[in-house]
Amino acid sequence: MSRVFVTGGSGSIGRRLVRRLVDEGHEVSGLVRSEESAALLAAAGATPVLGELTDAGTWQDALAGHEVVFHLAAETDIDADRERHQLVTVVGTEQALRAARAAGVPVFVHCGSESALLAGEPLVEVDETAPLRPDSAAAYCAAKADAERLVLEADTLGFRTVSVRPRFVWGPESSLIENLAGAARAGAFGWIEGGRFTTDVTYVDNAVEGLVLGWHRGRGGEAYFVTDRHRVVLRDFLEAQFAAHGVTEEIVDLDAATAEAVVPVPARWFIGQDCTLRTDKAVAELRYAPLVDQATGLERVRASLA
């Protein structure tokens, strides 16, 4: 078994990753900056390491002897200002890479996102040859692009770097779905142009599977999309999620002009256009296959909320 280090281990994806790694018998440590996060990580079976993501000097010594770093920490508030995204997502990634290299960790797996490719146009049948968009008008997307570029460019002999890109991660304790359900309850969510967009989504355990396969089989300097490999109509998918979360409020419809005026980017891009991603590369190179189908995933969501 291996010694594994995780950043962002107290988040909704990170907790599932930590639990899987612990269940597989790995010795897991994770970066935290608060007692609350430390408690979440410890409850999942990992050893908390107190430090500041954006200052590698506060935690890089704890990486000695580890075989892989999973880097999931990033700014998740899409409405945060550009300076905040730059600090947490970009500088944080830069510092995580620095810490891993300094400690001699041989593998660095980054949790990326299709948002790194978003600059306004829908992503339709997109694969990993599509360019990163650090020029995006959305600070969240631009920072994601800059961070992934740092990761992929850091690949070198003895230091293998991989980025795994799940899309729209859902499941029990999904912060994304919980935030959308909260917005719907508050009357702050609407169906843009009816909401009937075709999109890929990724159940949390499938995202974790992609990350673990990225560690074991990913080629250095490469990115991989992972999804449920079963596309959905966004409105149908979210209506089922909202019902599971007990949302009963009526949700308004927004025409495109109104949405452009009242829904900022990147939120408008996430829920107001198609997003279909090709996973052929992950299937061929990582031998990726989803572990959980969507019907089973929805039952698990319902059970977690019962």
C-alpha positions as a printed Julia matrix, in Angstrom:
306×3 Matrix{Float64}:
   0.0    0.0     0.0
   1.03   3.61   -0.56
   1.38   6.84    1.33
  -0.97   9.37   -0.26
  -1.41  13.12    0.31
  -4.58  15.01   -0.56
  -5.33  18.72   -0.76
  -9.0   19.65   -0.65
  -9.75  16.44    1.2
 -12.54  17.98    3.26
 -14.59  18.89    0.17
 -17.37  16.76   -1.27
 -15.13  15.04   -3.84
 -12.14  14.98   -1.51
 -13.98  13.18    1.28
 -15.07  10.41   -1.1
 -11.53  10.11   -2.45
 -10.06   9.89    1.05
 -12.58   7.24    2.11
 -11.81   5.12   -0.93
  -8.05   5.39   -0.45
  -8.36   4.49    3.23
 -10.66   1.57    2.42
  -8.04   0.3    -0.03
  -5.47   0.29    2.78
  -3.45   3.36    1.85
  -1.99   5.67    4.47
  -3.63   9.01    3.75
  -2.7   12.49    4.95
  -4.37  15.72    3.95
  -3.81  19.46    4.1
  -6.22  21.44    6.28
  -6.37  25.03    7.5
  -9.12  24.76   10.13
 -10.15  22.52   13.01
 -13.45  21.84   11.23
 -11.66  20.54    8.14
  -9.28  18.54   10.32
 -12.23  16.83   11.99
 -13.82  15.95    8.63
 -10.56  14.48    7.37
  -9.93  12.53   10.55
 -13.47  11.14   10.45
 -12.71   9.81    6.96
  -9.64   8.01    8.31
  -6.89  10.39    7.21
  -4.22  12.28    9.16
  -4.75  16.07    9.04
  -1.74  18.28    8.3
  -2.19  21.91    9.3
  -0.88  24.4     6.74
  -1.67  27.18    4.29
  -2.21  26.04    0.7
  -0.7   29.22   -0.71
   2.49  28.89    1.37
   4.24  25.59    0.6
   6.76  26.22    3.33
   4.1   25.61    5.97
   3.42  22.02    4.89
   5.87  20.65    2.34
   7.92  18.79    4.97
   4.87  16.62    5.64
   5.05  15.28    2.06
   8.31  13.4     2.58
   7.91   9.73    1.74
   4.57  10.08   -0.04
   4.06   8.43   -3.42
   1.35  10.69   -4.85
  -0.3   14.04   -4.25
  -3.95  14.44   -5.22
  -4.57  18.16   -5.61
  -8.25  19.04   -5.27
  -8.03  22.33   -3.36
  -9.26  25.39   -5.28
 -11.55  28.38   -4.9
 -15.06  26.96   -5.35
 -17.06  30.2    -5.07
 -17.66  31.03   -8.72
 -18.63  34.57   -7.75
 -15.36  35.32   -5.94
 -13.26  38.11   -7.43
 -10.38  37.54   -9.81
  -7.76  38.16   -7.13
  -9.25  35.46   -4.91
  -9.35  32.91   -7.73
  -5.79  33.78   -8.67
  -4.58  33.37   -5.1
  -6.32  30.13   -4.12
  -6.58  28.26   -7.42
  -3.5   29.42   -9.32
  -1.01  30.3    -6.58
  -2.32  27.37   -4.53
  -1.61  24.98   -7.4
   1.81  26.51   -7.98
   2.65  26.02   -4.3
   1.32  22.45   -4.27
   3.53  21.59   -7.24
   6.5   23.22   -5.51
   5.87  21.26   -2.31
   5.53  17.94   -4.12
   8.71  18.47   -6.15
  10.7   19.59   -3.12
   9.61  16.49   -1.2
  10.44  14.14   -4.08
   6.86  12.95   -4.6
   6.85  11.19   -8.0
   3.19  11.65   -9.06
   0.87  14.67   -8.94
  -2.79  14.22   -9.88
  -4.84  17.38  -10.33
  -8.64  17.52  -10.23
  -9.42  19.7   -13.22
 -12.66  20.72  -14.86
 -14.19  21.41  -18.24
 -14.61  24.98  -16.97
 -10.95  25.52  -17.89
 -12.14  25.46  -21.53
 -15.12  27.79  -21.12
 -15.08  31.28  -22.6
 -18.66  31.61  -23.83
 -19.22  29.1   -26.61
 -20.87  25.75  -25.77
 -18.59  22.74  -25.47
 -20.05  20.2   -27.9
 -18.36  16.82  -28.49
 -15.18  18.34  -27.1
 -12.09  16.26  -26.37
  -8.77  17.0   -24.69
  -7.33  18.68  -27.79
  -9.55  21.73  -27.15
  -7.46  24.64  -25.84
  -7.43  25.94  -22.29
  -8.96  29.41  -21.99
  -7.0   31.55  -19.53
  -8.46  34.49  -21.46
 -12.0   33.65  -20.27
 -14.07  36.59  -19.06
 -15.08  34.44  -16.07
 -12.4   34.62  -13.38
 -13.27  31.11  -12.15
 -12.68  29.6   -15.61
  -9.54  31.62  -16.3
  -8.02  30.48  -13.01
  -8.91  26.86  -13.69
  -7.15  27.14  -17.05
  -4.04  28.74  -15.57
  -3.85  26.12  -12.82
  -4.14  23.2   -15.21
  -1.51  24.69  -17.49
   0.9   24.84  -14.53
   0.2   21.19  -13.74
   0.66  19.86  -17.26
   3.76  21.93  -17.93
   5.36  20.7   -14.7
   5.58  17.12  -15.98
   9.16  15.95  -16.23
  11.32  12.88  -15.71
  10.71  11.67  -12.17
   7.69  13.91  -11.64
   4.58  12.74  -13.49
   1.68  15.18  -13.59
  -1.86  14.35  -14.71
  -5.13  16.3   -14.78
  -8.48  14.5   -14.51
 -11.54  16.54  -15.51
 -14.95  15.47  -14.18
 -17.96  17.53  -15.22
 -20.84  18.64  -12.94
 -20.06  16.34  -10.01
 -23.16  15.1    -8.18
 -24.08  12.58   -5.52
 -24.61  12.48   -1.75
 -23.25  15.62   -0.06
 -22.6   17.28   -3.43
 -21.93  20.94   -2.7
 -22.83  21.8    -6.3
 -26.3   20.26   -6.11
 -26.89  21.56   -2.58
 -26.07  25.09   -3.73
 -28.37  24.84   -6.74
 -31.18  23.42   -4.59
 -30.68  26.26   -2.12
 -30.89  28.79   -4.93
 -34.09  27.17   -6.2
 -35.67  27.38   -2.74
 -34.71  31.04   -2.5
 -36.14  31.92   -5.9
 -32.67  32.61   -7.26
 -32.62  29.89   -9.92
 -34.31  29.79  -13.29
 -34.51  27.58  -16.36
 -32.66  29.4   -19.12
 -34.51  28.96  -22.42
 -36.4   26.07  -20.81
 -33.29  24.33  -19.49
 -33.43  21.48  -21.99
 -29.73  21.38  -22.73
 -27.82  18.17  -23.34
 -25.01  17.78  -20.85
 -22.59  15.35  -19.32
 -22.5   14.89  -15.55
 -20.29  12.84  -13.24
 -21.36  10.91  -10.15
 -18.87  11.52   -7.35
 -17.62   7.92   -7.16
 -17.01   7.99  -10.91
 -14.99  11.18  -10.51
 -12.94   9.48   -7.78
 -12.42   6.46  -10.01
 -11.0    8.76  -12.68
  -8.62  10.37  -10.19
  -7.34   7.02   -8.93
  -6.88   5.73  -12.48
  -5.04   8.95  -13.31
  -2.57   8.07  -10.56
  -2.05   4.51  -11.73
  -2.28   4.83  -15.51
  -2.27   8.48  -16.59
   0.4    9.65  -19.02
   2.52  12.5   -17.78
   1.5   15.93  -18.99
  -1.93  14.76  -20.12
  -5.53  15.62  -19.24
  -8.53  13.26  -19.22
 -12.28  13.9   -19.23
 -14.33  11.53  -17.06
 -18.14  11.5   -16.92
 -21.02   9.12  -16.28
 -20.85   8.33  -20.02
 -24.62   8.8   -20.1
 -25.77  12.23  -21.18
 -28.79  13.88  -19.64
 -31.21  16.7   -20.33
 -30.17  19.27  -17.74
 -33.7   20.17  -16.68
 -34.8   16.56  -16.25
 -31.65  15.76  -14.3
 -31.93  18.77  -11.98
 -35.66  18.32  -11.42
 -34.92  14.84  -10.08
 -32.13  16.23   -7.88
 -34.35  19.05   -6.6
 -37.16  16.63   -5.8
 -34.74  14.49   -3.79
 -33.67  17.62   -1.89
 -37.26  18.56   -1.13
 -37.47  21.61   -3.38
 -41.15  22.43   -3.92
 -40.91  26.07   -5.0
 -41.9   27.0    -8.53
 -38.91  27.69  -10.78
 -39.25  30.44  -13.36
 -38.23  30.29  -17.01
 -35.79  32.88  -18.32
 -35.37  33.84  -21.95
 -31.83  34.29  -23.23
 -31.89  38.08  -23.06
 -33.11  38.1   -19.47
 -30.58  35.46  -18.48
 -27.77  37.51  -20.0
 -28.89  40.48  -17.93
 -29.39  38.73  -14.58
 -27.27  35.55  -14.53
 -23.51  36.2   -14.41
 -20.89  34.04  -16.07
 -19.82  31.35  -15.58
 -23.12  30.29  -13.95
 -24.98  31.17  -17.16
 -22.61  28.96  -19.15
 -22.93  26.06  -16.71
 -26.76  25.9   -16.8
 -27.6   27.68  -20.03
 -25.96  25.74  -22.84
 -25.03  22.25  -24.03
 -21.89  20.62  -22.65
 -20.89  17.27  -24.14
 -17.45  15.84  -23.57
 -15.7   12.89  -25.18
 -14.18  10.34  -22.81
 -12.54   8.1   -25.43
  -9.07   9.0   -24.19
  -9.83   8.06  -20.58
 -11.44   4.81  -21.72
  -8.5    3.88  -23.94
  -5.57   5.01  -21.77
  -6.91   4.78  -18.21
  -9.33   1.93  -18.94
 -11.94   4.13  -17.32
 -15.52   2.93  -16.9
 -18.12   4.45  -14.55
 -18.55   2.5   -11.33
 -22.05   3.81  -10.55
 -24.92   4.22  -13.03
 -27.21   7.22  -12.72
 -30.26   5.31  -11.44
 -28.2    3.83   -8.61
 -26.61   7.2    -7.93
 -29.99   8.89   -7.59
 -31.17   6.21   -5.17
 -28.06   6.85   -3.07
 -28.8   10.57   -3.07
 -32.35   9.92   -1.9
 -31.16   7.52    0.79
 -28.62  10.04    2.08
 -31.36  12.64    2.5
 -33.97  10.36    4.07
